[in-house]
Amino acid sequence: MFVALRERLQGRLDAKGAKEKQQKMADWLEHSVQVEVEAPIEFVWSLWADLEQMPRWMKWIDSVTVPKDDPEMSLWKLNTGGLEFTWKSRILKVVPHQIIQWESIDGLPNRGAIRFYDRHSSSIVKLTFAYAIPGIIGKIMDNLFLGRAVESTVKADLERFREYALKAQSNSPQKT
């Protein structure tokens, strides 16, 4: 009986160790970009917190779906250069007007946080994220090149978010 239990536990530990080893073996890239938005933090937060609107300013994001019965989860679809990736994310932490932190739980491995800093008449939006490089991309691209391409795209995405926020604010019946 104890031998069988020990073997079952060892099997679980081996599976867990294999998963951890796989995560460690994958190359992870991390980026941090920020933008200043000339709008109050409450307004900026309300725009970003509506995850399903992200494809409006994020070039590579095709769609984000938040299940109505589980708002802590979201389903993402990214498409770039004919390559499509999907993942399911879970919100780990939310502090209104300060931070949204997430991690993927299925699909493309990624994690990160979006932080908001109140500058009274403006807001700083800082996005920090990391992702495991999918094997096929790692084989055909240099990590440095890939990192620069992703970072410049996300910086442009944040600039588009700034423009989106300013336009939304100017169209708002009640200017904040």
MITOR-660593 format. One line per field, with one value per atom (N, C-alpha, C): atom name; x, y, z. Coordinates in nm, 4 decimals. Example, Ala and Ser with C-alpha at 12.3 -4.5 7.8 and 13.67 -1.06 7.14 Angstrom:
BEGIN
name	[N/CA/C/N/CA/C]
east	[1.3190/1.2300/1.3200/1.2850/1.3670/1.2900]
north	[-0.5690/-0.4500/-0.3300/-0.2250/-0.1060/0.0030]
up	[0.7800/0.7800/0.7800/0.7080/0.7140/0.7870]
//
This chain:
BEGIN
name	[N/CA/C/N/CA/C/N/CA/C/N/CA/C/N/CA/C/N/CA/C/N/CA/C/N/CA/C/N/CA/C/N/CA/C/N/CA/C/N/CA/C/N/CA/C/N/CA/C/N/CA/C/N/CA/C/N/CA/C/N/CA/C/N/CA/C/N/CA/C/N/CA/C/N/CA/C/N/CA/C/N/CA/C/N/CA/C/N/CA/C/N/CA/C/N/CA/C/N/CA/C/N/CA/C/N/CA/C/N/CA/C/N/CA/C/N/CA/C/N/CA/C/N/CA/C/N/CA/C/N/CA/C/N/CA/C/N/CA/C/N/CA/C/N/CA/C/N/CA/C/N/CA/C/N/CA/C/N/CA/C/N/CA/C/N/CA/C/N/CA/C/N/CA/C/N/CA/C/N/CA/C/N/CA/C/N/CA/C/N/CA/C/N/CA/C/N/CA/C/N/CA/C/N/CA/C/N/CA/C/N/CA/C/N/CA/C/N/CA/C/N/CA/C/N/CA/C/N/CA/C/N/CA/C/N/CA/C/N/CA/C/N/CA/C/N/CA/C/N/CA/C/N/CA/C/N/CA/C/N/CA/C/N/CA/C/N/CA/C/N/CA/C/N/CA/C/N/CA/C/N/CA/C/N/CA/C/N/CA/C/N/CA/C/N/CA/C/N/CA/C/N/CA/C/N/CA/C/N/CA/C/N/CA/C/N/CA/C/N/CA/C/N/CA/C/N/CA/C/N/CA/C/N/CA/C/N/CA/C/N/CA/C/N/CA/C/N/CA/C/N/CA/C/N/CA/C/N/CA/C/N/CA/C/N/CA/C/N/CA/C/N/CA/C/N/CA/C/N/CA/C/N/CA/C/N/CA/C/N/CA/C/N/CA/C/N/CA/C/N/CA/C/N/CA/C/N/CA/C/N/CA/C/N/CA/C/N/CA/C/N/CA/C/N/CA/C/N/CA/C/N/CA/C/N/CA/C/N/CA/C/N/CA/C/N/CA/C/N/CA/C/N/CA/C/N/CA/C/N/CA/C/N/CA/C/N/CA/C/N/CA/C/N/CA/C/N/CA/C/N/CA/C/N/CA/C/N/CA/C/N/CA/C/N/CA/C/N/CA/C/N/CA/C/N/CA/C/N/CA/C/N/CA/C/N/CA/C/N/CA/C/N/CA/C/N/CA/C/N/CA/C/N/CA/C/N/CA/C/N/CA/C/N/CA/C/N/CA/C/N/CA/C/N/CA/C/N/CA/C/N/CA/C/N/CA/C/N/CA/C/N/CA/C/N/CA/C/N/CA/C/N/CA/C/N/CA/C/N/CA/C/N/CA/C/N/CA/C/N/CA/C/N/CA/C/N/CA/C/N/CA/C/N/CA/C]
east	[0.0829/0.0000/0.0871/0.1873/0.2732/0.3570/0.3950/0.4732/0.3891/0.2645/0.1750/0.1524/0.1318/0.1130/0.2377/0.3546/0.4802/0.4992/0.4660/0.4804/0.3846/0.2604/0.1647/0.2137/0.2614/0.3140/0.4359/0.5246/0.6432/0.6034/0.5005/0.4512/0.4014/0.3294/0.2810/0.3972/0.4939/0.6102/0.6897/0.7034/0.7746/0.7027/0.5693/0.4913/0.5053/0.4983/0.5138/0.6542/0.7539/0.8920/0.9130/0.8502/0.8632/0.8028/0.6888/0.6253/0.7136/0.7666/0.8545/0.9804/1.0350/1.1547/1.1237/1.0071/0.9681/0.9564/0.8980/0.8847/1.0211/1.1138/1.2466/1.3246/1.3025/1.3756/1.3295/1.2058/1.1545/1.2233/1.2516/1.3063/1.1919/1.2073/1.1081/1.1661/1.0859/1.1239/1.0319/1.0870/1.0088/1.0249/0.9172/0.9168/0.8425/0.8781/0.8086/0.8029/0.6838/0.6650/0.5602/0.5685/0.4701/0.4384/0.3273/0.2826/0.2112/0.2185/0.1425/0.0185/-0.0953/-0.2233/-0.2770/-0.3108/-0.3599/-0.5083/-0.5360/-0.6736/-0.6679/-0.7752/-0.7792/-0.7696/-0.7126/-0.6882/-0.8164/-0.9242/-1.0505/-1.0981/-1.0824/-1.1239/-1.0327/-0.9032/-0.8055/-0.8272/-0.8452/-0.8695/-0.9939/-1.1015/-1.2272/-1.2125/-1.1330/-1.1112/-1.0302/-0.9203/-0.8327/-0.8977/-0.9735/-1.0347/-1.1389/-1.1851/-1.2782/-1.1943/-1.1496/-1.0549/-1.0999/-1.2284/-1.2775/-1.2555/-1.2236/-1.1977/-1.0514/-0.9643/-0.8211/-0.7849/-0.8561/-0.8198/-0.8299/-0.8996/-0.9085/-0.7741/-0.6867/-0.5573/-0.4374/-0.4603/-0.3483/-0.3460/-0.2453/-0.2336/-0.2434/-0.1764/-0.1703/-0.2847/-0.3620/-0.4716/-0.5961/-0.6396/-0.7600/-0.8858/-0.8819/-1.0017/-0.9675/-1.0527/-1.0490/-1.1945/-1.2186/-1.3543/-1.3505/-1.4376/-1.4493/-1.5824/-1.5767/-1.7021/-1.7872/-1.9137/-2.0031/-2.0139/-2.0024/-2.0153/-1.8832/-1.7728/-1.6427/-1.5546/-1.5823/-1.5106/-1.3624/-1.3159/-1.1724/-1.0928/-1.1622/-1.0990/-1.1175/-1.0259/-1.0397/-0.9730/-1.0303/-0.9797/-0.9221/-0.7962/-0.7244/-0.6864/-0.6859/-0.6412/-0.5486/-0.4271/-0.3247/-0.2942/-0.2779/-0.2448/-0.1423/-0.0284/0.0741/0.1518/0.1719/0.2504/0.2017/0.0726/0.0178/0.0257/0.0861/0.0924/-0.0178/-0.0920/-0.2011/-0.1734/-0.1942/-0.1772/-0.3003/-0.3378/-0.4491/-0.4044/-0.4725/-0.4475/-0.5655/-0.5670/-0.6681/-0.5940/-0.6392/-0.5748/-0.6665/-0.6019/-0.6729/-0.6202/-0.7112/-0.6732/-0.6289/-0.5096/-0.4554/-0.4801/-0.4770/-0.4873/-0.5476/-0.6401/-0.6974/-0.7023/-0.6409/-0.6537/-0.7024/-0.8310/-0.8860/-0.7988/-0.7815/-0.7037/-0.5544/-0.5091/-0.3671/-0.3075/-0.3673/-0.3035/-0.4042/-0.3754/-0.4405/-0.3253/-0.3225/-0.2151/-0.2773/-0.2101/-0.2642/-0.1558/-0.2032/-0.1164/-0.2002/-0.1344/-0.2063/-0.2123/-0.3207/-0.3352/-0.3478/-0.3548/-0.3638/-0.3218/-0.2565/-0.2145/-0.0796/-0.0611/0.0659/0.1020/0.2127/0.2500/0.2883/0.2202/0.2515/0.2003/0.2527/0.2111/0.2496/0.1867/0.2228/0.1292/0.1485/0.0668/0.0588/-0.0538/-0.0706/-0.0900/-0.0068/-0.0113/-0.0526/-0.1212/-0.1701/-0.1187/-0.0642/-0.0106/-0.0814/-0.1392/-0.2132/-0.1165/-0.1234/-0.0431/-0.1351/-0.2503/-0.3530/-0.4180/-0.3532/-0.4160/-0.3873/-0.3024/-0.2723/-0.2494/-0.2277/-0.2059/-0.0913/-0.0125/0.0912/0.0349/0.0445/0.0017/0.1282/0.1603/0.2829/0.2475/0.2851/0.2586/0.3889/0.3901/0.5041/0.4523/0.5166/0.4704/0.5877/0.5673/0.6675/0.5941/0.6629/0.6028/0.7112/0.6693/0.7594/0.7569/0.8740/0.8820/0.8379/0.7343/0.6907/0.8048/0.8182/0.9283/0.9550/0.8500/0.8704/0.9305/0.8869/0.9406/1.0840/1.1117/1.2474/1.3458/1.2985/1.3854/1.4142/1.3221/1.3421/1.3826/1.3735/1.4052/1.5050/1.5852/1.6786/1.5978/1.6205/1.5460/1.5585/1.6769/1.6970/1.6093/1.6076/1.5246/1.3776/1.3349/1.1961/1.1584/1.2446/1.2179/1.2008/1.2876/1.2761/1.1482/1.1125/0.9903/0.8669/0.8620/0.7475/0.7415/0.8547/0.8547/0.8137/0.8623/0.8244/0.6761/0.6243/0.4816/0.3967/0.4350/0.3569/0.3671/0.4821/0.4950/0.3984/0.3923/0.2970/0.1529/0.1266/-0.0069/-0.0451/0.0494/0.0203/-0.0018/0.0700/0.0457/-0.0949/-0.1356/-0.2721/-0.3741/-0.3432/-0.4332/-0.4464/-0.3345/-0.3378/-0.4303/-0.4155/-0.5006/-0.6472/-0.6690/-0.8041/-0.8671/-0.7910/-0.8412/-0.8728/-0.7850/-0.8073/-0.9313/-0.9469/-1.0650/-1.1914/-1.1861/-1.3024/-1.3382/-1.2349/-1.2583/-1.3224/-1.2769/-1.3326/-1.4752/-1.5085/-1.6448/-1.7376/-1.6810/-1.7605/-1.8510/-1.9802/-2.0705/-2.0321/-1.9748/-1.9326/-1.7813/-1.7130/-1.5664/-1.5136/-1.4205/-1.3637/-1.2297]
north	[-0.1198/0.0000/0.1257/0.1312/0.2485/0.2633/0.1498/0.1532/0.2146/0.1734/0.2271/0.3769/0.4176/0.5589/0.6391/0.5866/0.6546/0.6673/0.5618/0.5661/0.6681/0.6740/0.7737/0.9145/0.9371/1.0689/1.1025/1.0044/1.0280/1.0637/0.9957/1.0267/1.1694/1.2143/1.3532/1.4503/1.4191/1.5069/1.5115/1.3956/1.3929/1.4777/1.4685/1.5479/1.6964/1.7313/1.8705/1.9198/1.8379/1.8748/1.8929/1.8062/1.8174/1.9484/1.9863/2.1123/2.2312/2.2284/2.3368/2.3427/2.2260/2.2211/2.2789/2.2438/2.2962/2.4484/2.5027/2.6473/2.7134/2.6488/2.7049/2.6985/2.5933/2.5761/2.6756/2.7180/2.8133/2.9477/3.0150/3.1496/3.2464/3.3260/3.4268/3.5638/3.6483/3.7874/3.8745/3.9806/4.0729/4.2137/4.2878/4.4256/4.5155/4.6410/4.7402/4.8688/4.9166/5.0401/5.1245/5.2534/5.3412/5.4590/5.5226/5.6405/5.7323/5.8594/5.9551/5.9951/5.9903/6.0239/6.1467/6.2478/6.3740/6.3620/6.2759/6.2535/6.2022/6.2246/6.1781/6.0262/5.9791/5.8367/5.7539/5.8044/5.7303/5.7018/5.8004/5.7845/5.6868/5.7024/5.6138/5.4699/5.4527/5.3202/5.2570/5.3335/5.2777/5.2282/5.2964/5.2521/5.1228/5.1194/5.0018/4.8794/4.9002/4.7880/4.7139/4.7752/4.7096/4.6301/4.5111/4.4317/4.4043/4.3888/4.3551/4.4679/4.5870/4.7002/4.7067/4.6258/4.6329/4.6227/4.5427/4.5383/4.6757/4.7694/4.9043/4.9763/4.9423/5.0102/4.9149/4.7870/4.6920/4.6189/4.6519/4.6081/4.4568/4.3793/4.2348/4.1591/4.2248/4.1559/4.1579/4.0384/4.0265/4.0351/3.9681/3.9693/3.9356/3.9867/3.9532/3.9291/3.8144/3.7808/3.7517/3.8195/3.7971/3.7261/3.6009/3.5287/3.6012/3.6172/3.6894/3.6204/3.4869/3.4134/3.4022/3.4533/3.4448/3.5642/3.6835/3.8040/3.8081/3.7125/3.7062/3.6390/3.5758/3.5059/3.5855/3.5641/3.6246/3.5350/3.5328/3.4540/3.5503/3.5285/3.6204/3.5535/3.6337/3.5865/3.6927/3.6505/3.7382/3.6882/3.7798/3.7431/3.8413/3.7888/3.8738/3.7952/3.8560/3.7930/3.6546/3.6331/3.5029/3.3994/3.4347/3.3442/3.3815/3.2814/3.3062/3.2331/3.3032/3.2454/3.2778/3.1842/3.2074/3.1707/3.2277/3.1926/3.2334/3.1740/3.2051/3.2648/3.3806/3.4491/3.4582/3.4663/3.4848/3.6119/3.6941/3.8147/3.7697/3.8097/3.7731/3.8809/4.0058/4.1165/4.2372/4.3019/4.4273/4.5241/4.6384/4.7492/4.8659/4.9015/5.0048/5.1308/5.1774/5.2979/5.2805/5.1560/5.1317/5.0183/4.8985/4.7838/4.6761/4.6131/4.4890/4.3937/4.2816/4.1836/4.0540/3.9857/3.8646/3.7605/3.6397/3.5330/3.4449/3.3897/3.2952/3.1609/3.0898/2.9576/2.8498/2.8914/2.7974/2.8706/2.8006/2.8609/2.9290/3.0397/3.1118/3.1565/3.1080/3.1451/3.2938/3.3667/3.5078/3.5522/3.6638/3.7223/3.8697/3.9456/4.0861/4.1678/4.2985/4.3927/4.5243/4.5883/4.7245/4.8106/4.9135/5.0017/5.1421/5.2078/5.3428/5.4343/5.5482/5.6448/5.7784/5.8315/5.9576/6.0752/6.1576/6.2802/6.4031/6.3867/6.4903/6.5280/6.6011/6.6369/6.5340/6.4379/6.3315/6.2008/6.0943/5.9621/5.8937/5.8192/5.7365/5.5945/5.5337/5.3958/5.3172/5.2193/5.1412/4.9930/4.9356/4.7956/4.7166/4.6161/4.5264/4.3861/4.3146/4.1796/4.0923/3.9634/3.8644/3.7512/3.6862/3.5761/3.4760/3.3513/3.2461/3.2491/3.2430/3.2465/3.1112/3.1121/2.9855/2.9211/2.7898/2.7171/2.7501/2.7567/2.7821/2.9208/3.0188/3.1542/3.1593/3.0937/3.0908/3.0309/2.9367/2.8721/2.9607/3.0501/3.1310/3.2758/3.3187/3.4582/3.4691/3.5684/3.6046/3.6700/3.6297/3.6849/3.8360/3.8898/4.0340/4.1053/4.0537/4.1120/4.1033/3.9851/3.9650/4.0599/4.0704/4.1595/4.3039/4.3491/4.4878/4.5088/4.4109/4.4221/4.4284/4.3415/4.3401/4.4702/4.5126/4.6336/4.7570/4.7708/4.8878/4.8821/4.7618/4.7480/4.7843/4.7380/4.7667/4.9146/4.9750/5.1201/5.1955/5.1533/5.2155/5.1886/5.0686/5.0369/5.1330/5.1619/5.2542/5.3958/5.4333/5.5645/5.5687/5.4572/5.4499/5.4562/5.3914/5.3990/5.5443/5.6161/5.7569/5.8362/5.8154/5.8859/5.8440/5.7156/5.6635/5.7292/5.7372/5.7967/5.9448/6.0162/6.1596/6.1828/6.0990/6.1125/6.0782/5.9690/5.9295/6.0376/6.0992/6.2052/6.3268/6.3619/6.4802/6.4526/6.3250/6.2885/6.2627/6.2587/6.2302/6.3484/6.3233/6.4335/6.5032/6.4300/6.4868/6.4770/6.5835/6.5828/6.5669/6.4686/6.4424/6.5081]
up	[0.0000/0.0000/0.0000/0.0894/0.0962/-0.0301/-0.0886/-0.2126/-0.3241/-0.3340/-0.4376/-0.4170/-0.2934/-0.2620/-0.2978/-0.2601/-0.2898/-0.4413/-0.5167/-0.6624/-0.7236/-0.6711/-0.7226/-0.6938/-0.5718/-0.5363/-0.6214/-0.6423/-0.7236/-0.8667/-0.9173/-1.0521/-1.0614/-0.9592/-0.9562/-0.9472/-0.8629/-0.8495/-0.9789/-1.0462/-1.1735/-1.2772/-1.2821/-1.3771/-1.3456/-1.2169/-1.1766/-1.2110/-1.1828/-1.2139/-1.3632/-1.4433/-1.5892/-1.6385/-1.5812/-1.6213/-1.5822/-1.4595/-1.4156/-1.5012/-1.5352/-1.6194/-1.7569/-1.8119/-1.9419/-1.9371/-1.8290/-1.8170/-1.8050/-1.7314/-1.7160/-1.8460/-1.9247/-2.0496/-2.1560/-2.1489/-2.2466/-2.2258/-2.3368/-2.3270/-2.2992/-2.1942/-2.1602/-2.1917/-2.2510/-2.2729/-2.1892/-2.1327/-2.0509/-2.1056/-2.1033/-2.1530/-2.0557/-2.0562/-1.9762/-2.0580/-2.0849/-2.1607/-2.0897/-2.1096/-2.0458/-2.1339/-2.1035/-2.1755/-2.0763/-2.1006/-2.0206/-2.0987/-2.0313/-2.0931/-2.0222/-2.0983/-2.0417/-2.0077/-1.9121/-1.8669/-1.7236/-1.6478/-1.5086/-1.4991/-1.3928/-1.3753/-1.3758/-1.3214/-1.3192/-1.4623/-1.5490/-1.6877/-1.7613/-1.7450/-1.8091/-1.7618/-1.6322/-1.5753/-1.6370/-1.6461/-1.6968/-1.8406/-1.9204/-2.0582/-2.0620/-1.9886/-1.9937/-1.9299/-1.8238/-1.7510/-1.8352/-1.9441/-2.0362/-2.1368/-2.0961/-2.1742/-2.3169/-2.3377/-2.4713/-2.5726/-2.5253/-2.6155/-2.6627/-2.6051/-2.6360/-2.7838/-2.8641/-3.0058/-3.0753/-3.0143/-3.0729/-3.0736/-2.9780/-2.9741/-2.9768/-2.9620/-2.9644/-3.0995/-3.1776/-3.3163/-3.3355/-3.2542/-3.2746/-3.2091/-3.1254/-3.0553/-3.1444/-3.1865/-3.2689/-3.1842/-3.0679/-2.9841/-2.8399/-2.7521/-2.6101/-2.5709/-2.5104/-2.4664/-2.3172/-2.2440/-2.1002/-2.0776/-2.0302/-2.0052/-1.9004/-1.9302/-1.8384/-1.7020/-1.7015/-1.5758/-1.4991/-1.5569/-1.4901/-1.5305/-1.4774/-1.5199/-1.4824/-1.4031/-1.3701/-1.4821/-1.5758/-1.6874/-1.8156/-1.9097/-2.0412/-2.1441/-2.2629/-2.3744/-2.4774/-2.5154/-2.6027/-2.7335/-2.8399/-2.9704/-3.0288/-3.0601/-3.1165/-3.2565/-3.3504/-3.4875/-3.5396/-3.5843/-3.6426/-3.7471/-3.8597/-3.9650/-4.0023/-3.9972/-4.0319/-3.9206/-3.8076/-3.6939/-3.5958/-3.5511/-3.4569/-3.3262/-3.2167/-3.0836/-3.0014/-2.9164/-2.8261/-2.6845/-2.5884/-2.4495/-2.3638/-2.2473/-2.1470/-2.0289/-1.9832/-1.8712/-1.7517/-1.6373/-1.5109/-1.4465/-1.3980/-1.3242/-1.1849/-1.1461/-1.0156/-0.9111/-0.9555/-0.8602/-0.9302/-0.8612/-0.9091/-0.7922/-0.8090/-0.7154/-0.8016/-0.7897/-0.8775/-0.8832/-1.0061/-1.0372/-1.0102/-0.9849/-0.9580/-1.0395/-1.0348/-1.0992/-1.1402/-1.2530/-1.2948/-1.3257/-1.2570/-1.2768/-1.3267/-1.4215/-1.4796/-1.5054/-1.5358/-1.5855/-1.6770/-1.7785/-1.8635/-1.7916/-1.8145/-1.7540/-1.8606/-1.9856/-2.0963/-2.2233/-2.3132/-2.4382/-2.4242/-2.4944/-2.4954/-2.3536/-2.2977/-2.1604/-2.1510/-2.0635/-2.0427/-1.9075/-1.8611/-1.7333/-1.7358/-1.6477/-1.6425/-1.5560/-1.5673/-1.4913/-1.5670/-1.5536/-1.6043/-1.4809/-1.4704/-1.3533/-1.3969/-1.3069/-1.3322/-1.2218/-1.2623/-1.1669/-1.1892/-1.0819/-1.0871/-1.0839/-1.1870/-1.1940/-1.1933/-1.1285/-1.1125/-1.2451/-1.3308/-1.4586/-1.5675/-1.5373/-1.6331/-1.5575/-1.6340/-1.5767/-1.6498/-1.5763/-1.6369/-1.6438/-1.7603/-1.7808/-1.8117/-1.7259/-1.7431/-1.7556/-1.8680/-1.8962/-1.8858/-1.7995/-1.7857/-1.8107/-1.9020/-1.9339/-1.9762/-1.9598/-2.0000/-2.0704/-2.1622/-2.2356/-2.2732/-2.2824/-2.3286/-2.4805/-2.5389/-2.6844/-2.7386/-2.8232/-2.8825/-2.9616/-2.9509/-3.0129/-3.1574/-3.2392/-3.3815/-3.4060/-3.3278/-3.3444/-3.2956/-3.1845/-3.1324/-3.2304/-3.3118/-3.4091/-3.5299/-3.5628/-3.6834/-3.6558/-3.5310/-3.4992/-3.3857/-3.3919/-3.2860/-3.1733/-3.0487/-2.9347/-2.9242/-2.9532/-2.9454/-3.0482/-3.1707/-3.2755/-3.2374/-3.1920/-3.1524/-3.0395/-2.9389/-2.8261/-2.8689/-2.9582/-3.0065/-3.0866/-3.1687/-3.2489/-3.1590/-3.0588/-2.9676/-2.8883/-2.8345/-2.7522/-2.8331/-2.9557/-3.0361/-3.0728/-3.0971/-3.1282/-3.0076/-2.8904/-2.7694/-2.7329/-2.7539/-2.7308/-2.8229/-2.9493/-3.0433/-2.9994/-2.9452/-2.8929/-2.7802/-2.6905/-2.5801/-2.6322/-2.7352/-2.7968/-2.8573/-2.9230/-2.9767/-2.8626/-2.7493/-2.6344/-2.5889/-2.5830/-2.5427/-2.6356/-2.7657/-2.8628/-2.8472/-2.8253/-2.8042/-2.6816/-2.5727/-2.4485/-2.4676/-2.5358/-2.5576/-2.6440/-2.7462/-2.8320/-2.7540/-2.6755/-2.5950/-2.4939/-2.4365/-2.3383/-2.4052/-2.5237/-2.5916/-2.6388/-2.6646/-2.7061/-2.5886/-2.4691/-2.3498/-2.3185/-2.2943/-2.2632/-2.1328/-2.0432/-1.9169/-1.9112/-1.9435/-1.9460/-1.8053/-1.7928/-1.6603/-1.6477]
//
